[in-house]
Amino acid sequence: MLPTAYEFHWDTGHIVFLGIFYTVLAVVLSTVVVASLRARRDMNKRRESDIAWHESFAEMSTERRTCRHEFDGTFDAKVCGHEFACGNCEQHRALAAAGGGDETTREATLAAAPAAPATPPDSRLYHRGHTWVEARTDGTYDVGVDDLLRSCIGNPDRVTVPGVGTRLMAGTAVADLQRGHVHAHITTPIAGTVVAVGDYEGGRLYRLRPNDGKARLDQLLRATEARVWMLRELELLQARLTRPGEALALADGGELVDDLMGAYPDADWDAILADLCLEP
């Protein structure tokens, strides 16, 4: 049927066949080329993101790189050496397999910790860039901003989130909260494809479905760990905002102040928000 074949004739049937054959071939080749280009683009973006995160993590202060097992009392003091990728840490895997370390010490530490303003809901997991993840029954996950970050920025002038269908890579800044000329660049805690956009009610940003059908959650803090972590974050924030000779209260009656940026307009909010959001 091809021109090089024996007894090929340029008649109507052969021409129609060749048209269909080469059209299908062109579609297949173009699909392969486009897929390859997209894969290379995604790999380059991921590589750039990994490099930026590696450099950002290396520049963090020791108190910002605390191991999660210090929050639950397993260690008195320990610095994370795996860029918060707990799944890459042999010690974390061993502790997780053993039930999280010394249960008595862990429970005593958590019980002794004072209640943080806006205690984290047990149904959520927390990323140290001040976002939360909440599983839904249909296999998707809601992602939002935690109360501490919301209290800092107050009522944002603009909330920018990725559109439906956008594929997100964990650890990349994909959303933005703007207040005046100040921006909080929000990192996505898990990878997935956006299936719905939130309304910022309760800090909700978007909903995503894991790309491989199963989300990687090992790097996220449980609510009990997040309670201790949140208290430490509050102390660090208080140190950044305290003026000489002033006693600063970031919480009123157990509730976080609604608009810290409005209450302390002279603070370096660009640096504070970049620090809270783990911005590279």
Backbone torsions as a table, in degrees:
resi	resn	phi	psi	omega
1	MET	NA	-15.4	179.0
2	LEU	-89.6	157.8	-177.7
3	PRO	-57.0	-28.3	-179.0
4	THR	-85.0	-7.0	-177.4
5	ALA	-76.2	156.6	-179.6
6	TYR	-66.2	138.5	178.1
7	GLU	62.2	27.7	175.8
8	PHE	-71.5	139.4	179.3
9	HIS	-130.3	139.9	178.8
10	TRP	-83.4	69.2	175.7
11	ASP	-106.5	178.3	-174.7
12	THR	-60.4	-43.5	-178.5
13	GLY	-61.9	-44.6	-179.9
14	HIS	-66.5	-39.4	-179.1
15	ILE	-65.7	-42.3	177.5
16	VAL	-62.0	-43.9	179.3
17	PHE	-60.5	-46.5	-179.6
18	LEU	-62.3	-38.1	178.5
19	GLY	-61.8	-45.5	179.5
20	ILE	-66.1	-43.7	-177.4
21	PHE	-60.4	-49.9	-176.8
22	TYR	-72.8	-27.0	174.8
23	THR	-66.1	-46.8	178.1
24	VAL	-62.2	-42.8	179.3
25	LEU	-61.6	-42.0	179.6
26	ALA	-65.1	-39.8	178.6
27	VAL	-63.9	-44.7	-179.9
28	VAL	-62.3	-46.9	-179.0
29	LEU	-63.6	-43.7	-179.7
30	SER	-64.9	-37.0	177.7
31	THR	-63.3	-42.8	178.9
32	VAL	-64.1	-43.2	-179.6
33	VAL	-63.9	-46.3	-179.8
34	VAL	-62.2	-43.2	179.4
35	ALA	-62.7	-40.2	179.5
36	SER	-65.6	-42.1	179.0
37	LEU	-64.6	-40.9	178.7
38	ARG	-65.5	-40.9	179.1
39	ALA	-63.1	-42.1	178.8
40	ARG	-65.4	-41.7	178.4
41	ARG	-61.1	-46.1	179.7
42	ASP	-62.5	-39.9	179.0
43	MET	-64.8	-40.4	178.6
44	ASN	-65.5	-42.2	178.6
45	LYS	-63.6	-42.3	-179.8
46	ARG	-64.3	-41.3	179.9
47	ARG	-64.0	-43.1	178.5
48	GLU	-63.1	-40.9	179.4
49	SER	-65.0	-42.7	-179.8
50	ASP	-62.7	-41.4	180.0
51	ILE	-65.2	-44.4	-179.8
52	ALA	-62.9	-42.6	-179.6
53	TRP	-67.2	-40.5	178.5
54	HIS	-59.7	-44.2	179.9
55	GLU	-68.7	-39.7	-179.7
56	SER	-64.9	-43.0	-179.4
57	PHE	-63.0	-41.2	-179.2
58	ALA	-63.6	-27.4	-177.7
59	GLU	-88.2	-8.1	-179.7
60	MET	-68.7	149.5	174.4
61	SER	-69.6	159.9	-179.0
62	THR	-58.3	-39.3	-178.3
63	GLU	-67.6	-18.8	177.1
64	ARG	-88.5	-13.4	-176.4
65	ARG	-107.7	31.3	-177.8
66	THR	-64.4	135.3	174.9
67	CYS	-65.9	142.0	-179.4
68	ARG	-60.8	-26.6	-178.0
69	HIS	-78.9	-5.0	168.4
70	GLU	-77.8	-29.7	179.6
71	PHE	-68.3	-33.2	-178.1
72	ASP	-96.0	5.6	174.4
73	GLY	88.2	2.7	178.2
74	THR	-64.5	-39.7	177.1
75	PHE	-122.0	145.5	174.7
76	ASP	-71.9	-38.8	178.2
77	ALA	-155.1	128.2	179.3
78	LYS	-158.1	135.8	179.1
79	VAL	-102.1	133.4	178.5
80	CYS	-66.2	133.2	177.9
81	GLY	-114.0	13.1	-175.8
82	HIS	-125.9	22.9	175.9
83	GLU	56.4	37.0	179.0
84	PHE	66.4	10.3	176.0
85	ALA	-88.2	81.1	-172.4
86	CYS	-59.9	-28.9	179.8
87	GLY	-65.7	-18.1	178.5
88	ASN	-92.1	-1.1	-175.4
89	CYS	-100.4	116.4	-179.3
90	GLU	-63.0	-37.3	-179.0
91	GLN	-65.4	-40.3	177.8
92	HIS	-64.2	-43.7	-179.7
93	ARG	-62.1	-39.5	178.7
94	ALA	-65.8	-42.6	179.1
95	LEU	-65.8	-41.0	179.2
96	ALA	-63.8	-40.2	178.9
97	ALA	-66.4	-30.0	-179.4
98	ALA	-90.4	3.6	178.4
99	GLY	94.5	14.3	174.1
100	GLY	96.1	18.9	176.8
101	GLY	94.4	-156.4	-179.7
102	ASP	-69.9	107.3	-175.2
103	GLU	-62.9	-39.1	-179.5
104	THR	-63.3	-47.1	178.8
105	THR	-63.6	-42.6	-178.1
106	ARG	-62.8	-48.5	-179.0
107	GLU	-65.5	-36.2	179.2
108	ALA	-66.2	-40.4	179.0
109	THR	-64.1	-44.9	-179.0
110	LEU	-68.2	-36.9	179.5
111	ALA	-68.7	-33.2	-177.6
112	ALA	-78.0	-19.3	-178.2
113	ALA	-70.3	131.0	178.1
114	PRO	-65.3	153.9	179.8
115	ALA	-66.3	128.1	178.4
116	ALA	-78.4	149.5	171.8
117	PRO	-57.5	134.6	-177.8
118	ALA	58.1	69.8	-179.8
119	THR	-57.4	129.3	-177.5
120	PRO	-60.4	132.6	176.2
121	PRO	-61.5	141.9	-178.2
122	ASP	-65.8	-21.8	-176.1
123	SER	-78.6	-5.5	-175.3
124	ARG	-111.6	155.1	170.7
125	LEU	-112.8	154.1	-170.2
126	TYR	-126.6	136.0	174.7
127	HIS	-97.9	147.2	-175.0
128	ARG	-75.4	-1.4	170.0
129	GLY	-87.3	15.4	177.1
130	HIS	67.2	42.1	168.5
131	THR	-121.2	160.8	176.7
132	TRP	-124.4	158.3	179.4
133	VAL	-128.4	131.5	179.9
134	GLU	-131.4	123.2	-177.9
135	ALA	-75.2	145.2	174.8
136	ARG	-113.4	161.6	-174.7
137	THR	-68.2	-18.9	-178.4
138	ASP	-90.8	9.4	177.8
139	GLY	90.0	0.2	176.4
140	THR	-95.5	171.7	-178.4
141	TYR	-134.7	132.9	171.8
142	ASP	-85.4	142.8	178.4
143	VAL	-125.1	134.2	-179.9
144	GLY	-148.6	178.1	-179.5
145	VAL	-97.0	136.2	-177.4
146	ASP	-76.0	170.2	-172.2
147	ASP	-65.9	-31.8	-178.7
148	LEU	-65.9	-46.4	179.5
149	LEU	-67.2	-39.0	177.5
150	ARG	-62.6	-39.0	179.2
151	SER	-67.1	-34.4	179.1
152	CYS	-64.6	-49.5	-171.9
153	ILE	-86.7	-14.0	178.7
154	GLY	67.8	-138.2	179.7
155	ASN	-91.4	104.4	-175.5
156	PRO	-67.9	147.9	175.8
157	ASP	-73.2	-29.1	-177.4
158	ARG	-151.5	137.1	175.7
159	VAL	-119.5	118.7	-179.3
160	THR	-113.0	125.4	-179.5
161	VAL	-131.1	158.3	178.1
162	PRO	-67.4	147.1	-178.6
163	GLY	-77.6	164.0	178.2
164	VAL	-58.5	134.9	-178.9
165	GLY	96.1	-10.2	179.9
166	THR	-73.7	131.2	176.7
167	ARG	-90.0	126.9	-175.7
168	LEU	-110.7	141.7	174.9
169	MET	-106.5	130.6	-177.9
170	ALA	-57.0	138.6	176.8
171	GLY	90.8	2.1	178.9
172	THR	-106.4	145.8	179.1
173	ALA	-76.7	117.4	-174.0
174	VAL	-124.4	-16.3	-179.4
175	ALA	-124.3	162.9	-176.0
176	ASP	-145.3	131.6	172.2
177	LEU	-110.5	124.0	-177.0
178	GLN	-116.0	133.1	174.1
179	ARG	-134.0	106.6	-174.1
180	GLY	63.7	-125.1	178.8
181	HIS	-97.0	5.7	-177.1
182	VAL	-100.0	138.1	-179.3
183	HIS	-124.1	142.1	168.8
184	ALA	-112.2	114.0	-178.7
185	HIS	-90.9	113.7	-170.5
186	ILE	-94.4	125.7	-180.0
187	THR	-87.2	137.4	175.9
188	THR	-76.5	129.4	-175.7
189	PRO	-77.5	-24.7	-179.6
190	ILE	-137.7	159.1	179.7
191	ALA	-85.6	151.3	178.1
192	GLY	165.9	-177.2	177.6
193	THR	-111.0	130.3	-178.0
194	VAL	-66.9	127.2	179.3
195	VAL	-114.5	-12.7	177.9
196	ALA	-161.3	153.9	179.3
197	VAL	-109.1	135.5	-179.1
198	GLY	-82.6	175.0	-179.1
199	ASP	-109.5	12.0	-178.5
200	TYR	68.3	8.2	173.5
201	GLU	-68.3	122.3	-176.3
202	GLY	68.3	17.3	-179.3
203	GLY	86.0	5.0	-176.2
204	ARG	-66.8	130.4	-176.9
205	LEU	-108.1	-54.1	-177.2
206	TYR	-161.0	168.8	177.1
207	ARG	-120.9	139.3	179.4
208	LEU	-135.6	159.5	175.6
209	ARG	-113.4	127.6	-178.9
210	PRO	-55.6	138.3	-176.4
211	ASN	-62.9	-35.2	-178.1
212	ASP	-101.8	12.2	178.8
213	GLY	86.9	-10.7	-179.2
214	LYS	-141.1	123.6	-177.9
215	ALA	-80.4	144.3	174.4
216	ARG	-89.3	112.4	-173.1
217	LEU	-116.6	2.1	-171.8
218	ASP	-66.1	-22.1	-178.1
219	GLN	-87.1	-3.7	-176.7
220	LEU	-92.5	149.8	-178.6
221	LEU	-86.3	137.9	171.1
222	ARG	-71.9	165.2	-176.5
223	ALA	-60.1	-37.3	-179.8
224	THR	-66.6	-40.5	176.0
225	GLU	-68.5	-40.5	-177.1
226	ALA	-64.1	-29.7	179.8
227	ARG	-62.8	-45.0	178.7
228	VAL	-69.1	-43.8	178.9
229	TRP	-59.8	-42.6	-178.3
230	MET	-63.3	-37.4	177.2
231	LEU	-62.6	-40.8	179.0
232	ARG	-67.6	-39.3	177.3
233	GLU	-63.2	-37.7	178.9
234	LEU	-65.4	-39.1	178.0
235	GLU	-65.6	-42.2	178.3
236	LEU	-63.5	-40.9	178.9
237	LEU	-65.0	-41.2	179.7
238	GLN	-61.8	-39.1	178.3
239	ALA	-64.8	-33.2	180.0
240	ARG	-73.2	-28.8	-173.7
241	LEU	-98.4	-16.4	-175.4
242	THR	-68.0	128.4	175.4
243	ARG	-88.7	155.1	178.9
244	PRO	-54.7	129.6	177.7
245	GLY	75.2	12.4	-176.8
246	GLU	-116.7	136.8	174.0
247	ALA	-95.5	116.8	-173.6
248	LEU	-101.5	134.0	175.6
249	ALA	-118.9	115.0	-179.7
250	LEU	-88.4	-10.3	-178.8
251	ALA	-128.8	148.0	-179.6
252	ASP	-128.9	113.3	-179.9
253	GLY	64.1	30.8	179.7
254	GLY	87.8	-4.0	179.1
255	GLU	-110.9	140.3	177.6
256	LEU	-66.3	143.9	174.4
257	VAL	-60.2	137.4	-172.2
258	ASP	-68.0	-35.9	-171.0
259	ASP	-138.6	80.8	180.0
260	LEU	-68.6	-33.4	179.3
261	MET	-65.0	-38.3	177.2
262	GLY	-70.8	-33.4	-179.2
263	ALA	-75.7	-28.0	-177.8
264	TYR	-130.7	68.4	-174.9
265	PRO	-67.5	-19.6	-177.5
266	ASP	-86.5	-6.0	179.8
267	ALA	-69.1	156.8	178.9
268	ASP	-82.4	79.8	-173.8
269	TRP	-70.5	-27.6	175.4
270	ASP	-58.7	-47.5	-178.9
271	ALA	-70.6	-39.8	-178.5
272	ILE	-63.9	-48.0	-179.2
273	LEU	-67.6	-36.4	176.6
274	ALA	-62.8	-38.6	178.1
275	ASP	-65.8	-47.0	-179.6
276	LEU	-63.5	-36.9	-176.5
277	CYS	-87.5	3.8	-179.1
278	LEU	55.9	41.4	-176.6
279	GLU	-73.3	131.3	178.8
280	PRO	-62.2	NA	NA
